[in-house]
Amino acid sequence: MDSRSPSSSPPLGLRTPDAADYAALGAWVPDAETCIRWSGPKLKFPFMPEQLPQLLAEPGSHSFVMSRGPAEALGFCQFWEREAGVAHLARIILAPAARGQGLAATLCRLLMAQAAQIAGAHTFTLRVYRDNHPALAAYEGLGFVAVPEQSDERIFFMRKPPAGAAPAKA
Ligand SMILES: CC(C)(COP(=O)(O)OP(=O)(O)OC[C@H]1O[C@@H](n2cnc3c(N)ncnc32)[C@H](O)[C@@H]1OP(=O)(O)O)[C@@H](O)C(=O)NCCC(=O)NCCS
């Protein structure tokens, strides 16, 4: 059997990105439109992939790639603590070859587990363009709900309350 086949390879997990991961990540963002939808207006396109660690740095941010053990990165993501117990998820992206397989939810679950472990987070937030349908579907499936007063005509601000919390009043 091929030792690289999914049945014998390590499970998907998060690890700290290295230089090769940032080079790969740069190739997943081919144009300004993808860049702004992935990372917001702060990161200007085009960028130098080797500068991504600095360009993506936010106060208290933690960056990860998703992979099977040390194998090539399949996704990238970040979180930072907004306030005690609340982690903001950001810069979520999958390698183009890894899309369309439901892995967005896996990436988010792994990221939320890291945020819970590192920062004690129990509540999670994120921003997503309203017309980013795969991203929105994945986030809604995970229990994220749009917060109207913090959203605008282009972008939903979404929040996932702690498991078992009462739903927010409309
Ligand atoms: C956003 C992204 C991570 C989503 O990953 P993906 O592999 O494309 O999506 P998945 O295969 O995980 O599917 C996610 C959900 O969207 C649904 N979906 C896929 N394409 C869709 C479409 N065109 N319209 C509506 N729903 C769609 C899937 O059925 C799935 O729903 P489910 O969880 O209810 O089964 C990926 O597209 C990406 O990296 N995009 C570029 C960067 C980006 O936009 N990041 C988002 C920042 S907020």
The ligand as a Tripos MOL2 file, in Angstrom:
@<TRIPOS>MOLECULE
LIG
   48    50     1     0     0
SMALL
NO_CHARGES

@<TRIPOS>ATOM
      1 C1        -13.5900   29.3300    2.2440 C.3       1 LIG1
      2 C2        -12.9670   27.9580    2.0410 C.3       1 LIG1
      3 C3        -11.9970   27.6560    3.1710 C.3       1 LIG1
      4 C4        -14.1030   26.9260    2.0820 C.3       1 LIG1
      5 O1        -13.5830   25.6590    1.8360 O.3       1 LIG1
      6 P1        -14.1780   24.7260    0.6770 P.3       1 LIG1
      7 O2        -13.3400   23.5150    0.6080 O.co2     1 LIG1
      8 O3        -14.3360   25.5500   -0.5440 O.co2     1 LIG1
      9 O4        -15.5980   24.3800    1.2380 O.3       1 LIG1
     10 P2        -16.0880   22.9670    1.8170 P.3       1 LIG1
     11 O5        -15.8960   21.8830    0.8130 O.co2     1 LIG1
     12 O6        -15.4730   22.7590    3.1500 O.co2     1 LIG1
     13 O7        -17.6440   23.2460    1.9310 O.3       1 LIG1
     14 C5        -18.1590   24.1030    2.8870 C.3       1 LIG1
     15 C6        -19.6620   24.1410    2.7480 C.3       1 LIG1
     16 O8        -20.0160   24.9740    1.6240 O.3       1 LIG1
     17 C7        -20.8900   24.2710    0.7760 C.3       1 LIG1
     18 N1        -20.6230   24.8150   -0.5550 N.ar      1 LIG1
     19 C8        -19.5990   24.5580   -1.3570 C.ar      1 LIG1
     20 N2        -19.6820   25.3100   -2.4760 N.ar      1 LIG1
     21 C9        -20.8070   26.0630   -2.3470 C.ar      1 LIG1
     22 C10       -21.4550   27.0420   -3.1470 C.ar      1 LIG1
     23 N3        -20.9300   27.4240   -4.3210 N.pl3     1 LIG1
     24 N4        -22.5970   27.6040   -2.6860 N.ar      1 LIG1
     25 C11       -23.1090   27.2460   -1.4960 C.ar      1 LIG1
     26 N5        -22.5390   26.3180   -0.6710 N.ar      1 LIG1
     27 C12       -21.4030   25.7470   -1.1000 C.ar      1 LIG1
     28 C13       -20.5370   22.8280    0.9720 C.3       1 LIG1
     29 O9        -21.6070   21.9800    0.6070 O.3       1 LIG1
     30 C14       -20.2890   22.8030    2.4640 C.3       1 LIG1
     31 O10       -21.5220   22.8090    3.1510 O.3       1 LIG1
     32 P3        -21.8130   21.7820    4.3410 P.3       1 LIG1
     33 O11       -20.7450   22.0680    5.3860 O.co2     1 LIG1
     34 O12       -23.1870   22.1370    4.7880 O.co2     1 LIG1
     35 O13       -21.6920   20.4350    3.7320 O.co2     1 LIG1
     36 C15       -12.2350   27.8640    0.6680 C.3       1 LIG1
     37 O14       -13.1600   28.0170   -0.3760 O.3       1 LIG1
     38 C16       -11.1260   28.8940    0.5010 C.2       1 LIG1
     39 O15       -10.0100   28.6590    0.9300 O.2       1 LIG1
     40 N6        -11.4460   30.0500   -0.1340 N.am      1 LIG1
     41 C17       -10.4610   31.1390   -0.3560 C.3       1 LIG1
     42 C18       -10.1760   31.9190    0.9300 C.3       1 LIG1
     43 C19       -11.4290   32.4470    1.6000 C.2       1 LIG1
     44 O16       -12.3430   32.9540    0.9610 O.2       1 LIG1
     45 N7        -11.4560   32.3340    2.9360 N.am      1 LIG1
     46 C20       -12.6060   32.7200    3.7370 C.3       1 LIG1
     47 C21       -12.2640   33.7960    4.6880 C.3       1 LIG1
     48 S1        -13.6700   34.2400    5.6770 S.3       1 LIG1
@<TRIPOS>BOND
     1     1     2 1
     2     2     3 1
     3     2     4 1
     4     2    36 1
     5     4     5 1
     6     5     6 1
     7     6     7 2
     8     6     8 1
     9     6     9 1
    10     9    10 1
    11    10    11 2
    12    10    12 1
    13    10    13 1
    14    13    14 1
    15    14    15 1
    16    15    16 1
    17    15    30 1
    18    16    17 1
    19    17    18 1
    20    17    28 1
    21    18    19 ar
    22    18    27 ar
    23    19    20 ar
    24    20    21 ar
    25    21    22 ar
    26    21    27 ar
    27    22    23 1
    28    22    24 ar
    29    24    25 ar
    30    25    26 ar
    31    26    27 ar
    32    28    29 1
    33    28    30 1
    34    30    31 1
    35    31    32 1
    36    32    33 2
    37    32    34 1
    38    32    35 1
    39    36    37 1
    40    36    38 1
    41    38    39 2
    42    38    40 1
    43    40    41 1
    44    41    42 1
    45    42    43 1
    46    43    44 2
    47    43    45 1
    48    45    46 1
    49    46    47 1
    50    47    48 1
@<TRIPOS>SUBSTRUCTURE
     1 LIG1         1 GROUP 0 **** ****
